[in-house]
Amino acid sequence: MKLGIVTGRVVSTKKVPSFEGIKLLLVQPVDEHLVPSGDPLVAFDTIQSGTGDLIYYETSKEAGRVMETLMNPCDAAIVGIVDQIDLKDKG
């Protein structure tokens, strides 16, 4: 799983039938220190997250498994909201 911050919403007027009714959000990948780490991506929101939420998401084949229809072209899906990150001091 990967960390990200929801930065906005994507609107699509036409979708494949398996995506009807599912919200699309723009996600900025971040590292464990919340520093951006890569290009933003579009992810399906399966948990009712919103702009500003720190989330974790899955990509590739695993992302499609969270959808009701298993055979779908989903590349990224939000699967949880992060409440807290605890890092051990490396000193």
Summary of the structure (lengths in Angstrom):
residues: 91
radius of gyration: 13.8
end to end distance: 26.5
largest distance: 52.2
contacts: 228
relative contact order: 0.28
helix: 8%
strand: 38%
